[in-house]
Amino acid sequence: MTGAATVVAGSGAGTASWAAYKHLMSQAAAARGVIGRNTAKPPEADGIYTQGGGPPEPAGAPFDLHLMIFGDSTAAGLGCVTAEEVPGVRIARGLAEETGRRIRLSTKAISGATSKGLAGQVDAMFITGATPDAAVILVGANDVTKKHSIAASAGRLGDAVGRLHHAGSVVVVGTCPDLGVVTAIPQPLRTVVRNWGLRLARAQTEATRAAGGHPVALADLLAPEFLAAPDRFFSADQFHPSAAGYELAAMQLLPVLAAALGEWHGGPVPDGPRLSEAAERRRTSARTIEALNRFLRRHDDTASAQTVLAVADAGRHRSGSARAT
């Protein structure tokens, strides 16, 4: 993901709103300076993974089950140093161990992608003719940082899930992560970002289920661990997960995917928590958060004339510019 921070401001609410806007904009600039720009490419991870480990075989080798990964930089594994750290590899190896089958991993995910890019990624799959048995989608954070409508973003995700589902794929979606765990983004900006992301995650959950997919609430499941040990779970850019962070995410996705395939033998798959308790404890104050919630509820997801959602993109704008990419 290339976006560093998101700010929300009222466009005609007088001096107080303008002061708040300027304050949030300065926080966005500070966050960009801390997070910086990650120009690295995720490790190449495609191939055939088998039970018992060992190096992957070339993609042209025989396989039993085809796993395909769609989405953004977190799906591709940006922040990983080796292929073994990539979430798709961890899931593929987990499926191989759980099923005893030969798992082919194919990656369509692209760094910087938003839900708008999912249609092209699915199109590319159909062009190659390689409809997967299983698909994992990780997307959403870039939709927040690039001010996309929540309803439209969730709808695009639902369309992608529906196309894959109707083509015969089992689809698991890791919904938008909790951007409130990114401590490089200062308060109260971090709270605004977190609020937007959690609203998107809820909409993604509904859209995924309606389209026949299986949502996994990564924000709720991962936030306590990321908050408790950020040095362990974030990579050097302080924004993308580290190898340990990706492993934690894969551990949540694997049981749901294997169970949906009828291949899970590790016991009951628990329902995800409804609330990230550790993240809730990080709130600056209940009064501040409730005020922000009321502000967001008064402004629809299409960024009407009363609201401007400005995005600071760390991947392209390291100057003081606060315009969205």
N, C-alpha and C positions, 0 to 999 in steps of 0.2 A: 504494500500500500504506500502511495507516495504522499498522501495528505498528512499534515502534521497536526492541525488543530482547526476547530470550527468556532465561529463566534456568531451570536445572534443579537440583533439590535433593533430598536424601534426607530422608525424613520420620521416620526412627527410627534414625539412625546415630550418635547420641550428640553430644557437644560439638563434635567436629571437623567433623562434617557440618553442624551448625547454624551454626558460624562461617563455613564455606564458603558456606552458603546466604545468610547475612546479607551477606557480601561481594559475592556475585553480585547480590543485590537492590540493593545500593547502587550497583553499576556500572550496573544497568539504569536506575535513577533518573537517574544522571549522563548516560547516553546519551540519555534522553528530553529532558533539558534542552538538550543540544547539538543534537539533531535537530529538536526542536520539532514543530510541527504545520503541515502543508501543506494549506491550505483551497482552493487554486486548483483550477480545473477544466481538464482537458485541452482544447486547441483543437478546435473542430469540424472534422472532416477528411473527412467522407463526400462522395462525388462521383465523377465519371468522369475518369480520368486517361489521357492520351494520349501517344504518342511525341513527343519534341521539346519537352516541357515546356509551359509556359503554365498559366494558371489552370484549376482543375478545372471541368468542366461540371456542371450540376445532376444529381442522382441519377436523375431521370426521363428523361434523354437516352439514346439507344441505346448499348449496350455489347456487347462480345464475351465478356468473362470477368468473373465475379463473385468478388471476394475479400472474405472476411468475417473480422473479428478478434474473438476471444473471450478472456476472462480478466480480469486485474486492472488496476491503475493503470499498470503498465508496458506492458501491451497498449494501453491507451487513450492513453498518452503523457504522463502527469503529469510535470511538470517542463519540458515544451516550452513555448516562447513563441508560436510560430507553427505553423500546420497543416503547413507544409513539413517541420518537424522531427519530426513524429509518426512512429513506426515503421511504421504501416500505410501512410502516404503514401509513405514511402521504398520500401517493398516494392512498392506499386502502381505507382509510377513506374518502378522497376526492371523489373517485369514488362512494362510498356508498352514500354520501350526494348528489352527482350530479345525480345519476341514481335511487336512492331508492332501489337498489339491495343489496343482500348479497354477499360480496366480499371475496373470499378465497385468502389469501396471502401465497405463497410458495417461499422460498428463496433458490436458488442454488448458489448464489455468494459466493466466497471464498476469504478471505484476502490474499493479495499477488499475486492474479491471474493476468496473462497477457492475451492477445488475444489467446495465445496458449491453455489456459485452457478452453476457451469457448466451444470447441468441446466436451470435457468431461462433462461439465455441461449440454449441450444439450443432450448428450448421456444418462446421468442420468435421465433426464426428460422422454425420450422415454422408458427407462427401466421400470419406474414406470407406464407408460401408461397415465400419466396425462398431456396431451397437453393443455396448457393454452389458454384461450380466448385472453389474453393480456400478453405481455412480455416487460419488461424494461431492457435494458442493459447499464451498466456504466463500461467502461473499457478504458484503454489507457495510464494513467500516468505511470504504471509499465513498459509498453512497451518502454517508453522513458528512464526511469532510467536503464533499462536492455538492452539497445542498440539494440532493435529489429528493423529490416528494416521497414520503414514506409509502403512501398508497401505490404510487407508480412503481417504486422499487420492489415492493412486495409482489405486485402484479407481474412484473417481469420475471421474478424468481419463480412464481407459480407457473408461468408459461413454460419456462425451461424444465421444471420438474414434470409438468404434464406431458411435454413432448417425450421426455426420456421414459416416463412411466408407460405411456401408450406404446412406445417402441419395445417394451418388454424389460426395461431395466428396473432393478430395485434402487431407489434413490434415497439417500440420507443427506440431510442439510444441517450443517453446523451454522446456527443463526448468528447474527451480528454480535461480536464480542462486546464486553463491557469496557468502553474507552475510558471509564472513570479510574481504571487501574493504572493508566499511563501517568505516573507522577511527574513526568517532565512537563505536563500541561498543568499550569497553576490553577488554583481556585480563585474565583468561582467559575472560570471558563470550563474547567474539567467537569463540573456538575452539569453544565448545559450540554456538553458533548455526551456525557453519560446518559442524560435523560433522552436525548434524541435517539441514541443507539438502542436503548432498551425499548423504546416505542417501536422502532423498526424491527427489533427481534420478535416482539409480540406479533406484529403484522406478518412477518416472515413465517412464523409458526403456523398461523391460520392458513396462509396461502399454500404452504407446503402440504399440510394435511388435506386441504381441499383438492389438491392436485394428485393425491395418492402417494406422497412422499412421507418420510419419517424425520421430523425435526429433532435436533439435539440442542438444548439451551446452553451453549457454551458460556454465555455471560454469567449465568447462574452457577454453573458447575466449576468454572475456572477462577473466578474473581477472588475467592478467599486465598487460594494458593499464590496467585500473582501478587496480591497485596502483602501477604506475609513474607514472601521471599523474592522481591523484584530482581535482586542481583542474580538469582538463580534462573528465573523463568523468562527474563527479557534478554535479548541479544545486545550487542554493543551499541546499537543505535537507540536503545531505550524505548523502542516502539514495537518492533516485531518480536515474536517469541524467540527464545533460545532453543537449543536442541531439547532441553528438559521441558520447556513450555510446549513444544510441539508433541513431545511424547505424552504429556499430560492430556492434550487435546485428543490425540489418537486413542488413548485409553478410554475416552468417553464415547468416541464414534464407533470403535470396533464392535462392542457388544450389540449395539443397536443394528449395525449393518449385518453382522453375522446372524442375529436373531431374525431379521427380515428375510434373509436368505434361507432360513430354516436350518442353520448350521451352528447355532450357538449352544455349547454344552457346559458353559461355565457357571450355570446357575441363573436365577431370575435376573432379568434386566430391570434395575430400579428406575422409577420415574425420577426425572430431574427435579431439583428443588425449585420452588417458585420464587425464592428470594435469595440474593447474595448477601448474607448477613454481614460478612466482613466488609463488603463495600458499603453497606448501609451505615456501619459504624464510622466510616470515614466522612460522613456528611459534616459540613461545616456547622450547620445548625438546622433544626427542623423548620424554623421560620424562613430561613433563606431559601431552602429547597422548595418549600410550599409556594413561596412567591414566584420562583422560577417555573414551577409546574403550572401555576395559574397563567403566567405569561405565555407559556407554550400552548396551553389549551385554548387561549383566546385567538391564536394565530394558526390558520390551517396549514396543511402540509405542502401547499403549493407556493409558499412564499409570496403571499398577497402583497398589495401595495402598502400594507401596514407593517410588513416585516421584511427584513433583508437578512438572509443567512449567508455570511461572507466566509469564504474558505481560504485558509492559508495553506498552500500546497508546498510541503517541504521538498518535494522532489524537483520542483521547477522554480520556486521563488524563495531564494535565500536572502534577498534584499529586504527592505522594509515594506514591500508591497503587501496589501491585504486583500487584493482582489482574488476571486475564486478562479481556478483553472478549469 
